[in-house]
Structure formats: structure tokens, C-alpha cells
């Protein structure tokens, strides 16, 4: 059986130029490609986000003059993108955490086989 890459499922946000620079967009794309292939990223590229949920992480993309975050969850069958946002404070905004939780919960509800 051939191993296939996991699809990316976008619940919110996008990675495009602008607002990201072309270099930041390519970095984000390369990191997401690794996640699709089953690579488990760690610091400085990714860190766990247990405040959002199990298997949730954030990619850390340093851009010229700005830092971007991509909140994602790695499922058995896909990589789920819950949010993309510019990092402007030390901590992830509470509204971003709440919105990501809500999106992932809705995704789980819609895709459950009950």
C-alpha cells in the first residue's frame, strides 16, 4: 500500500502575497508540505497549542517586519488549518484560541460518522 500525503483542510485564513512576503509564503508552504508528509515539526518552526486542543500546534513564520502564525491540527487523515494571523503580542489572543476551538469543534461535528 502506497503512503499518500495528508490533504490540507482550510477552515479559516489563507497564505498569500500580500500580506505575507513571497519568502514567508514559500517558507509556510514548505512547512505545511512537511506536515502533509508526516514530519513532526518542533521549535523553532512549530510549537504545541494544548490550549486549543489535542494535536494542535502553531507554525511560526518570521517575515520582514512581522511574524505570522498558522494554527493547525494533525489528524490521522488530514492537516486541518484553523487560523492564520499576524502575531502582534507575546501571547496568542484569547479570541484566536476561542475561534480555533470553535472551528475545530464544528469540523469534528460535521465530519463525524454518527
C-alpha angles and dihedrals in degrees: 000000000000118000111234130197119258116251121242113240113199115208096167140355133021140230111232143134115280118053090032117050116247090252093052091047091052091047091051091048092050092050092047089049089055090051090051089054092053100259113150106221124206138179132352090027101037139012132189119260105199088163087072098040149282116320090011121138141160126233113222114217117182111206132178104289095347141063122219131203129203113196110208143163125211112221127180092257105027150010108245118208109207100174146351118203144152112257109232103157137045093251129047107259115259090231090056092051091048093046092048091050091049094049093048092047090051091047090052091049094049095045098042116113099224 
